[in-house]
Amino acid sequence: MSLLNKLFPNKKSFDNNNNAVSTPAPAPKQQITVKAPEQPENPALIETSSSRIYYPDRERNEPVEVENVTLTEKEAVEQGWSFRKKQKRIRITNYHGTEKDIIIPSKIGDMVVNEIGSKAFRNKKIDSVQIPSTIYRVREGAFRLSGIKSVTFAEGTRIIEDNAFYECKNLNDVHLPNTLFILGKSAFEYCRSLKYVILPYSIRRIDERAFYASGLEGFSSHNGYCLTDGSIFTNTPIHYKYKMIVAHDIYDDIYVYDDIYVLLVGTKADVKFRKGTRVHLMKNAVDTSCSLDFSDCSSIYFQDSYNDRRRYLSEIRDCYLSCKAIVPSNVKYLYFPDYVDVRYPDGSKYKGYINIVKRDFKDTQIEVLSHKVHSWTINTHSENISFIDVNNYYSIAKYAINEQYMKTINLGFVYAADEIFSPYCKNLREVHYDENESVNITHITRFVPPEELVGTHIHQKLLTAFTSTYTDNKRYAFFDSSVIYDIFSNKYIVYGISSQNYAEHGIWLRENNIHRISQQSKIFIAIDVLRSSVCSHDMDTKVYKQYLCTHKRYAKIVCDKVKNTYPEYADFLETAYDN
């Protein structure tokens, strides 16, 4: 017997006393209740207060044949099928028939049925559906809120889109095809009767919350590529029952010695990783109160942790959420949300890649210890924020600064990889930073009218000016003055940010909402441009001066209206007109 076989027996589980117990594999029928999980014995793995670790089973789906039903167009309409023809293919759009057990037709007339359309079976009172091999895609919300109990896919379906079986409360039997590549967001969310599912080997991507709050007590997977987001199984029975759900190694079909891929940490888990373990935390691996001790680990990796706001640790900041973590003394520059109390083995506070030197509602000082500030990480709820750069230079990722109450920020010498201010920075008034002007470093101040004065859409567009750009002489600049000029001169109409772009972050704005800039907004923008520092790479400010001179009387009326809240506008006008 090889060393790997000795280290990793095929199937084992552990009781509360940490004794190995043999457990039979679950039956192929997926509606049964799953017994204790089966798992390999990794001697370098974990110690917990109750060693209940869930490893995916290794069952495989056997291909299922579904009858190919061919109907004429007249027969299809008589049986209650609604469909749409497109490029010699047919999409099922609705069903008005009386049958409870349905077989999707594979052909209608001479045309192949290759899609089930969005909301085609929404709220339908059906018991089961068989999907033939001709169906390539099941579109968004196709069976949402239906009474379906069983769904069987023949080999052929590649994509199941978002919310396809959302809140199908009676669904207890799902047979997924071995041709499936993508399982969309919330595809089986709130399917309370679904106890077990076999994920096919072919699957390459499972989006967030795919089985969120479902009834899953277990699952089978041969492919670690798809198990990269803990929210897939959050708030399911396996999340509540086990201290940890562990994914297979995403690079091999075996478990790697001394490596553990943590997909999801259980509720209120108290976990200590054994000496020498290499821990890989997947996205959203932690979203409940827990305690994690990494002090004896050789290293910690956060898989895809900085691509967007969906992290290895949930961004939830509810008052009841309290997490503790102990990291090895050689670990630094890793980001942990505010609610995580992170310390070194000697009890000293972990600084991470940023260190908040001072923090209160009025003023906050942030020390940048690494060379990068990652997306959606600065959220201190302070009015005035200052960055202290110990490296003399650092970069800021897209939407890194997410401060709702921030009015003033001092960035120092910074490189912006993208638009650094999130759309939530609606009260931002002043931005201070340093920039190379010829040989010398110049301190620059930029003023921005707040959202209250110019509106949400205009303000969000103004914030996009704070990004990386290059001047005519190919020098780097932090501020793009052409963005302000284009808005002011109405070279294009400012569109509201669509809900499609920001839906995942909770911002729902109406699509196609057109906003042409008003005279009042132009006055505030013109004053703030003229109050700001002048750089050699900025566009000419004559157009702003000319506009204020032309609209002198109206500008005074507008600024006097906001004088109590924003006196700087009226003060600037008085000085400007006197000169």
C-alpha positions in Angstrom: 0.0 0.0 0.0 1.3 3.5 -1.0 2.1 6.2 1.6 -0.8 8.3 0.2 -3.2 5.4 0.7 -2.0 5.0 4.3 -2.4 8.7 5.0 -5.7 9.2 3.3 -8.1 6.2 3.6 -11.0 6.4 1.2 -13.8 7.0 3.7 -13.8 7.8 7.4 -15.7 10.1 9.8 -15.1 11.2 13.4 -17.5 11.2 16.4 -17.4 13.7 19.2 -14.6 11.8 21.0 -12.4 12.0 17.9 -12.7 8.3 17.3 -12.6 7.0 13.7 -15.9 5.5 12.6 -16.6 3.8 9.3 -19.7 5.2 7.5 -21.4 3.9 4.4 -21.6 6.2 1.4 -25.0 7.7 0.7 -27.3 5.9 -1.7 -27.6 7.3 -5.2 -31.1 8.5 -4.6 -30.6 12.1 -3.6 -33.8 12.7 -1.6 -32.6 10.5 1.3 -31.2 11.9 4.5 -27.4 11.7 4.6 -25.6 10.1 7.5 -22.3 11.3 9.0 -19.9 12.5 6.4 -17.0 10.5 5.1 -13.6 12.0 5.2 -9.9 11.2 4.8 -7.6 11.0 7.8 -5.1 13.8 7.5 -2.6 13.7 10.4 -1.6 17.3 10.0 -5.0 18.7 9.8 -7.1 20.2 12.7 -7.9 20.1 16.3 -11.3 21.4 17.4 -13.4 21.4 20.5 -15.6 18.8 18.7 -13.8 17.4 15.6 -16.6 17.4 13.2 -15.2 18.2 9.8 -17.2 17.6 6.6 -15.4 16.4 3.5 -17.4 16.1 0.2 -18.3 12.6 -0.8 -16.9 11.1 -4.0 -20.1 9.8 -5.6 -20.6 10.3 -9.3 -23.8 10.8 -11.3 -24.7 8.0 -13.7 -26.0 9.4 -17.0 -29.7 9.3 -17.4 -31.7 8.9 -20.6 -34.6 11.3 -21.2 -37.1 10.5 -23.9 -36.8 12.8 -27.0 -40.3 14.1 -27.6 -41.0 15.7 -31.0 -44.2 17.8 -31.5 -45.6 19.7 -34.4 -46.3 23.4 -33.7 -50.0 22.7 -33.6 -49.5 19.8 -31.0 -47.2 22.0 -28.9 -49.8 24.8 -28.7 -52.6 22.3 -27.9 -50.5 20.8 -25.0 -50.0 24.3 -23.5 -46.5 25.1 -24.7 -45.5 28.7 -25.5 -42.3 29.2 -27.4 -40.2 31.6 -29.4 -38.3 30.9 -32.6 -34.9 32.3 -33.0 -32.2 31.4 -35.5 -33.5 28.0 -36.2 -33.8 27.2 -32.5 -36.7 27.3 -30.1 -36.9 28.7 -26.5 -39.7 27.5 -24.2 -41.2 30.7 -22.8 -44.3 29.4 -20.8 -46.4 26.4 -20.1 -50.2 26.4 -19.7 -50.9 22.7 -19.7 -52.5 20.5 -17.1 -49.8 17.8 -16.8 -48.0 17.5 -13.5 -45.1 15.3 -14.8 -43.5 17.0 -17.7 -41.0 16.1 -20.4 -39.6 19.1 -22.2 -40.0 18.5 -26.0 -36.6 18.2 -27.8 -38.1 19.4 -31.2 -41.1 21.4 -32.2 -41.7 21.1 -35.9 -38.3 21.0 -37.6 -36.6 23.1 -35.0 -34.5 22.0 -32.0 -35.6 23.2 -28.5 -32.4 24.4 -26.9 -33.4 26.7 -24.1 -35.9 27.0 -21.2 -36.7 30.7 -21.0 -36.7 33.1 -18.1 -39.6 32.5 -15.7 -41.1 29.9 -18.0 -42.4 27.7 -15.1 -42.5 30.4 -12.4 -45.2 29.5 -9.8 -46.4 26.5 -11.9 -48.0 23.6 -10.0 -45.9 20.8 -11.4 -44.4 17.7 -9.8 -41.5 16.7 -12.0 -39.7 17.7 -15.1 -37.3 15.8 -17.4 -35.0 17.9 -19.5 -33.6 16.3 -22.7 -30.1 16.5 -24.1 -31.0 19.2 -26.6 -31.4 21.8 -23.8 -28.2 23.8 -23.6 -29.3 26.5 -21.1 -31.9 27.0 -18.4 -32.4 30.7 -18.1 -32.8 32.9 -15.0 -35.7 32.1 -12.7 -37.1 29.4 -15.0 -38.6 27.3 -12.2 -38.6 29.9 -9.5 -41.3 29.4 -6.8 -42.8 26.4 -8.6 -44.1 23.3 -6.9 -41.6 21.0 -8.6 -40.4 18.0 -6.6 -38.0 16.3 -9.0 -35.8 17.5 -11.9 -33.8 15.2 -14.1 -31.3 16.4 -16.7 -30.1 14.3 -19.6 -26.5 14.8 -20.7 -26.3 18.1 -22.7 -27.2 21.0 -20.5 -24.2 23.3 -20.0 -25.6 26.4 -18.0 -28.1 26.8 -15.2 -28.6 30.5 -14.7 -29.3 32.6 -11.6 -32.3 31.8 -9.5 -33.3 28.9 -11.8 -34.9 26.9 -9.0 -35.1 29.6 -6.3 -37.3 28.7 -3.4 -38.8 25.5 -4.9 -39.7 24.3 -1.4 -40.8 20.8 -2.5 -37.8 20.1 -4.6 -36.1 17.0 -3.1 -34.5 15.2 -6.0 -32.0 16.8 -8.4 -30.0 14.9 -11.0 -27.5 17.3 -12.6 -25.9 16.3 -16.0 -22.2 15.5 -16.4 -22.0 18.2 -19.1 -22.8 21.1 -16.7 -20.2 23.9 -16.7 -21.9 26.8 -14.8 -24.4 26.8 -11.9 -25.6 30.3 -11.4 -26.1 32.5 -8.4 -28.9 31.4 -5.9 -29.8 28.6 -8.4 -31.2 26.4 -5.6 -31.5 28.9 -2.8 -34.2 28.2 -0.2 -34.9 24.7 -1.6 -35.6 23.4 1.9 -36.5 19.8 1.0 -33.3 19.2 -1.0 -31.1 17.0 1.3 -28.3 15.8 -1.0 -26.8 16.7 -4.3 -24.1 15.3 -6.5 -22.1 18.0 -8.2 -20.8 16.6 -11.6 -17.1 16.4 -12.4 -17.6 18.7 -15.4 -18.7 21.7 -13.4 -16.2 24.6 -13.4 -18.1 27.4 -11.7 -20.6 27.6 -8.9 -21.7 31.2 -8.2 -22.4 32.6 -4.7 -25.4 31.4 -2.7 -26.1 28.5 -5.1 -27.5 26.3 -2.3 -27.9 29.1 0.3 -30.4 28.2 3.1 -31.3 25.0 1.4 -31.9 21.7 3.2 -28.5 20.2 2.2 -27.2 17.7 4.8 -24.4 16.6 2.4 -23.1 16.8 -1.1 -20.7 15.0 -3.4 -18.0 16.5 -5.5 -15.0 15.2 -7.5 -14.0 18.7 -8.6 -12.4 21.3 -6.4 -12.4 24.0 -9.1 -16.1 24.8 -8.4 -15.8 24.9 -4.6 -14.3 28.4 -4.1 -17.0 30.3 -2.3 -18.3 29.5 1.2 -21.6 31.2 0.6 -22.7 28.3 -1.6 -23.6 26.3 1.5 -24.2 29.1 4.1 -27.2 28.6 6.4 -27.7 25.0 5.5 -27.8 22.0 7.9 -24.2 21.1 7.2 -23.2 24.6 8.0 -24.9 24.4 11.4 -23.9 20.8 12.2 -20.2 20.8 11.4 -17.3 22.8 12.6 -15.9 23.1 9.1 -16.6 22.2 5.5 -13.5 21.4 3.6 -13.1 21.5 -0.2 -11.0 19.1 -2.2 -7.6 20.4 -3.4 -8.4 22.5 -6.4 -5.3 21.4 -8.2 -5.4 17.6 -7.7 -7.9 14.9 -7.3 -6.4 13.9 -4.0 -6.0 15.7 -0.7 -2.6 17.2 -0.3 -0.6 16.4 2.8 -0.4 19.4 5.2 -2.8 21.5 3.1 -6.4 22.2 4.0 -8.8 24.1 1.8 -11.4 25.7 4.1 -14.7 26.3 2.2 -16.8 27.3 5.2 -16.4 27.6 8.9 -19.3 26.4 11.0 -21.4 28.5 13.4 -19.5 29.4 16.6 -16.7 27.0 15.7 -13.5 27.0 17.8 -10.8 25.7 15.5 -7.0 25.3 16.1 -5.0 24.2 13.1 -2.1 21.8 13.8 1.5 22.6 13.4 2.9 23.0 9.9 -0.5 23.1 8.2 -0.9 25.3 5.1 -4.4 26.8 5.3 -6.3 28.1 2.2 -9.4 30.1 3.0 -11.9 30.4 0.3 -14.1 33.4 -0.4 -16.8 33.9 2.3 -15.3 31.1 4.3 -16.3 32.9 7.6 -19.7 34.7 8.1 -20.5 33.7 11.6 -19.0 34.2 15.0 -16.0 31.9 15.5 -12.5 31.5 16.7 -9.6 30.5 14.4 -6.1 29.8 15.7 -3.5 29.8 12.8 -0.6 30.3 15.2 1.1 27.0 14.4 0.4 27.1 10.6 3.3 27.3 8.2 1.3 29.7 6.0 -2.1 31.2 5.2 -3.5 31.8 1.8 -6.7 33.6 0.8 -8.0 32.3 -2.5 -9.2 35.1 -4.8 -9.6 37.3 -1.8 -9.2 40.7 -3.5 -11.0 40.4 -6.8 -14.1 42.2 -5.5 -16.1 42.8 -2.4 -17.0 39.1 -1.9 -14.1 38.0 0.3 -12.8 35.1 2.3 -14.4 36.7 5.3 -17.9 38.1 5.1 -18.2 41.9 5.1 -21.2 41.7 7.5 -20.7 44.1 10.4 -23.7 43.2 12.6 -23.2 43.9 16.2 -23.6 40.3 17.2 -20.8 39.1 14.9 -17.6 38.5 16.8 -14.6 36.6 15.3 -11.2 35.9 16.7 -8.1 34.9 14.9 -4.5 34.1 15.9 -1.9 34.3 13.1 1.7 33.2 12.9 4.3 35.8 13.8 5.7 35.9 10.3 2.3 36.7 8.6 1.7 40.3 7.6 -0.1 42.4 4.9 -3.3 40.3 5.0 -6.7 42.1 5.2 -9.2 41.2 7.9 -12.5 43.1 8.4 -13.0 45.3 11.4 -15.1 42.8 13.4 -12.2 40.2 13.4 -10.0 40.5 16.5 -6.6 39.4 15.0 -3.6 38.8 17.3 -0.1 37.2 17.2 0.7 34.2 19.4 2.2 36.5 22.1 -1.1 38.4 22.3 0.1 41.5 20.5 -2.3 43.1 18.1 -2.0 42.2 14.4 -1.5 45.2 12.2 -2.2 43.7 8.7 -1.4 45.8 5.7 -2.9 48.9 7.2 -2.8 50.0 10.8 -5.4 52.4 12.1 -3.3 54.7 14.4 -6.2 56.9 15.5 -9.9 56.4 15.0 -13.0 58.3 15.9 -16.0 59.8 14.1 -14.2 63.1 13.6 -10.6 62.0 12.6 -8.9 58.8 11.5 -5.3 58.2 10.7 -4.4 55.1 8.7 -0.8 53.8 8.4 -0.2 51.9 5.1 2.3 49.1 5.8 2.2 47.4 2.4 2.3 48.8 -1.1 -1.4 48.3 -1.9 -4.8 49.2 -0.4 -7.3 46.6 -1.6 -10.9 47.1 -2.8 -13.7 48.0 -0.4 -11.4 47.9 2.7 -11.5 51.5 4.0 -14.7 52.0 5.9 -14.0 53.8 9.2 -17.2 56.0 9.4 -15.0 59.1 9.9 -15.4 62.6 8.5 -11.6 63.3 8.1 -9.2 60.6 7.0 -5.4 60.8 6.6 -3.1 58.2 5.1 0.4 57.8 6.5 2.6 56.0 4.0 5.7 54.3 5.6 6.8 53.2 2.1 6.6 56.7 0.5 4.5 55.2 -2.2 1.4 52.9 -2.4 -1.4 52.0 -4.8 -5.1 52.0 -4.2 -7.4 49.5 -5.9 -10.9 50.2 -7.4 -13.4 51.4 -4.8 -10.9 50.9 -2.0 -12.4 53.9 -0.1 -16.0 53.3 1.0 -16.7 56.1 3.4 -20.3 57.4 3.6 -19.5 60.2 6.1 -16.1 61.2 4.8 -15.7 64.9 4.0 -11.9 65.3 3.7 -9.2 62.8 2.8 -5.4 63.2 2.7 -3.8 60.5 0.5 -0.2 61.6 0.3 1.7 60.2 -2.7 -0.5 57.6 -4.2 -1.0 55.6 -7.4 -4.6 54.8 -8.4 -5.2 51.6 -10.2 -8.7 52.6 -10.9 -11.5 54.8 -9.6 -10.7 54.7 -5.9 -13.9 56.2 -4.4 -16.9 54.0 -4.2 -20.4 55.5 -5.1 -21.1 55.6 -1.3 -18.7 58.5 -0.8 -21.6 61.0 -1.2 -20.3 63.6 1.3 -16.8 63.9 0.0 -15.7 67.6 -0.2 -11.9 67.8 -0.2 -9.2 65.5 -1.6 -5.5 66.2 -0.7 -2.6 64.4 -2.3 1.0 64.8 -3.4 2.1 64.7 -7.0 5.4 65.1 -9.0 5.4 68.4 -10.8 8.6 68.5 -12.8 11.3 67.7 -10.2 9.5 68.7 -7.1 6.6 67.0 -5.2 3.7 69.4 -5.0 0.8 69.2 -2.5 -2.5 69.4 -4.3 -6.0 70.1 -3.1 -9.2 69.2 -5.1 -12.7 70.3 -4.2 -15.8 68.4 -5.1 -19.4 69.6 -4.6 -21.3 67.1 -2.3 -24.1 64.9 -3.5 -26.6 67.1 -1.7 -25.9 70.0 -4.1 -25.5 68.3 -7.5 -27.4 65.1 -7.1 -26.5 61.4 -6.9 -25.7 60.8 -10.6 -23.6 63.9 -11.2 -21.6 63.4 -7.9 -20.8 59.8 -8.7 -19.6 60.8 -12.1 -17.4 63.5 -10.6 -15.7 61.0 -8.4 -14.5 59.0 -11.4 -12.1 61.9 -12.1 -9.9 60.5 -9.3 -8.1 57.8 -11.2 -4.9 57.2 -13.0 -4.2 59.2 -16.1 -1.2 60.3 -18.1 -0.3 63.8 -19.2 0.8 64.9 -22.7 4.4 64.5 -21.7 3.6 60.9 -20.5 3.9 61.7 -16.9 1.5 60.0 -14.4 -1.3 62.1 -12.9 -3.8 61.1 -10.2 -6.6 63.5 -11.4 -8.3 63.6 -14.8 -9.6 67.1 -15.3 -11.2 66.2 -18.7 -13.9 64.2 -16.8 -15.0 67.4 -15.0 -14.8 69.4 -18.3 -17.0 66.9 -20.2 -19.6 66.9 -17.5 -19.6 70.7 -17.2 -19.7 71.4 -21.0 -22.5 68.8 -21.6 -20.4 67.0 -24.2 -22.3 64.0 -23.2 -25.4 63.3 -21.1 -24.6 61.9 -17.6 -26.3 58.6 -17.2 -27.2 57.1 -13.8 -25.2 54.1 -12.8 -27.2 51.1 -13.9 -28.6 48.6 -11.3 -26.8 45.8 -13.2 -23.4 47.1 -12.3 -24.0 47.6 -8.5 -26.8 45.2 -7.6 -24.3 42.9 -5.8 -23.2 45.8 -3.5 -26.8 46.8 -2.6 -27.1 49.9 -4.9 -30.3 49.8 -7.0 -30.5 52.7 -9.4 -33.0 52.9 -12.2 -31.6 51.9 -15.6 -31.6 54.4 -18.5 -32.2 57.3 -16.1 -30.9 60.4 -17.9 -29.7 63.5 -16.1 -28.5 66.6 -17.9 -26.5 68.9 -15.7 -28.4 71.9 -14.3 -27.2 75.5 -14.1 -27.1 75.3 -10.4 -24.8 72.2 -10.5 -22.6 74.0 -13.1 -22.1 76.9 -10.7 -21.0 74.7 -7.8 -18.7 72.7 -10.1 -17.1 75.9 -11.6 -16.5 77.3 -8.1 -14.9 74.1 -6.8 -12.6 73.8 -9.9 -11.4 77.4 -9.4 -10.9 76.9 -5.7 -8.7 73.8 -6.4 -5.0 73.7 -7.0 -3.8 74.4 -10.5 -1.5 71.7 -12.1 0.4 71.9 -15.4 -1.5 69.0 -16.8 -5.0 70.4 -16.0 -7.3 71.7 -18.7 -7.7 75.5 -19.1 -10.0 77.0 -16.4 -11.2 79.9 -18.5 -14.5 78.3 -19.4 -15.4 78.1 -15.7 -14.4 81.7 -15.0 -16.4 82.9 -18.1 -19.5 80.9 -17.0 -19.5 82.5 -13.5 -19.1 86.0 -15.0 -21.9 85.4 -17.5 -24.2 84.1 -14.7 -23.0 86.4 -12.0 -26.5 87.3 -10.6 -27.9 83.8 -10.6 -24.7 82.5 -9.1 -25.0 84.8 -6.1 -28.7 83.7 -5.6 -27.7 80.0 -5.7 -24.8 80.4 -3.3 -26.8 82.6 -0.8 -29.3 79.8 -0.5 -26.7 77.3 0.8 -24.7 79.9 2.7 -25.6 78.5 6.1 -24.5 75.0 5.3 -21.8 75.7 2.7 -20.5 79.3 3.2 -17.3 78.7 1.1 -19.2 79.1 -2.1 -20.6 82.6 -1.3 -17.2 83.6 0.2 -15.4 82.6 -3.0 -17.8 84.5 -5.2 -17.3 87.7 -3.2 -13.6 87.5 -3.5 -13.7 86.5 -7.2 -16.0 89.3 -8.2 -14.1 91.9 -6.2 -10.9 90.9 -8.1 
